[in-house]
């Protein structure tokens, strides 16, 4: 199998804001809803992805919000953000979001929320819509 060098680099992330409200202990098997709003800013070769995460249950016991920024650099400066970046950047950043939510909730004393792995390819269109170039 031929190995290809990625045309972009992941430089790291920042949890810009997080908020947690837990009313009771987190019940095992609690059905949680997750909303993810992606946006991005391109400056030259640099691209910043923002994922705003909202995790909650129908009963109002769990409400977790986080705004996480991912920093990427394109190998070549292009006029637009390439499809491979809008498709893959959320998938690269999301494991850090999962780990953060797990750690944050585990330290709450109320239980731990382990987010499932998700196929985030459906975010590509929304990310494109919520992008700007500076």
C-alpha positions in Angstrom: 0.0 0.0 0.0 1.4 3.4 -1.0 1.6 5.9 1.8 0.7 9.5 1.0 1.7 12.6 3.0 -1.3 14.6 4.1 -1.7 18.0 2.4 -2.5 19.6 5.8 -1.2 19.4 9.3 -3.0 19.4 12.6 -1.3 21.9 15.0 -3.4 21.4 18.1 -6.6 22.5 19.8 -7.9 24.8 22.4 -11.0 24.4 24.6 -12.2 28.0 24.4 -15.2 27.6 26.6 -17.0 24.8 28.4 -20.0 24.7 30.7 -21.4 21.8 32.7 -24.7 21.5 34.5 -25.5 18.1 36.1 -28.6 17.9 38.3 -28.1 14.4 39.6 -25.8 11.4 39.2 -25.5 10.5 35.5 -27.7 7.4 35.1 -26.2 4.4 33.2 -27.8 4.1 29.8 -29.2 7.6 29.8 -30.1 8.6 26.3 -28.2 11.7 25.4 -28.6 14.1 22.5 -25.6 15.8 20.9 -25.7 18.8 18.6 -22.6 19.9 16.8 -22.2 23.2 15.0 -19.1 23.5 12.9 -17.6 26.7 11.6 -14.2 27.8 10.2 -11.9 30.6 9.4 -9.2 30.5 6.7 -6.2 32.9 6.8 -3.7 32.2 4.1 -2.4 28.7 4.8 -4.0 28.6 8.3 -7.4 27.1 9.0 -9.2 27.3 12.3 -12.1 24.9 12.8 -14.6 25.6 15.6 -16.9 22.8 16.9 -19.6 24.0 19.3 -20.9 20.9 21.1 -24.1 20.7 23.1 -24.8 17.5 25.0 -28.0 17.0 26.9 -30.8 14.7 27.9 -34.5 15.0 27.5 -35.1 15.2 31.3 -32.9 18.2 31.9 -30.5 16.4 34.2 -27.5 16.8 31.9 -26.4 19.9 30.0 -22.8 20.1 28.7 -21.5 22.7 26.3 -18.1 23.1 24.8 -16.5 25.3 22.2 -13.3 23.7 20.8 -11.0 25.2 18.3 -8.7 23.1 16.1 -5.7 24.6 14.3 -4.6 23.3 10.9 -2.1 24.4 8.3 -2.3 23.6 4.6 0.9 22.6 2.8 -0.1 24.8 -0.1 -2.0 28.1 0.0 -5.2 27.7 -1.9 -8.0 30.2 -2.6 -10.6 28.0 -1.0 -10.5 25.4 1.8 -10.2 22.0 0.1 -12.8 19.3 0.4 -10.5 16.9 2.1 -10.0 19.4 4.9 -13.7 20.2 5.5 -14.4 16.4 5.4 -11.5 15.3 7.7 -10.9 18.2 10.1 -14.0 17.6 12.3 -13.1 13.9 12.5 -9.5 14.8 13.6 -10.7 17.2 16.3 -13.6 15.2 17.7 -11.6 12.6 19.7 -10.2 15.5 21.7 -13.7 16.7 22.4 -14.7 13.2 23.5 -11.7 13.0 25.8 -12.4 16.4 27.3 -16.1 15.7 28.0 -15.2 12.4 29.5 -12.6 13.9 31.8 -14.8 17.0 32.7 -17.8 14.8 33.7 -15.7 12.2 35.5 -14.2 15.0 37.7 -17.7 16.2 38.5 -18.4 13.5 41.0 -21.7 12.7 39.3 -20.5 10.1 36.8 -18.7 9.9 33.5 -20.1 10.6 30.0 -18.4 8.7 27.3 -19.4 10.1 23.9 -19.6 7.5 21.1 -17.5 7.7 18.1 -19.4 9.5 15.4 -19.3 9.7 11.6 -18.9 13.4 11.1 -18.9 13.5 7.3 -22.4 14.9 7.4 -21.0 18.1 8.9 -19.1 19.0 5.7 -21.9 20.9 4.1 -22.7 22.9 7.3 -19.0 23.6 7.8 -18.8 25.0 4.3 -21.8 27.2 4.9 -20.3 28.5 8.2 -16.8 29.3 6.8 -15.2 32.6 6.1 -11.9 33.7 4.6 -9.9 36.6 6.1 
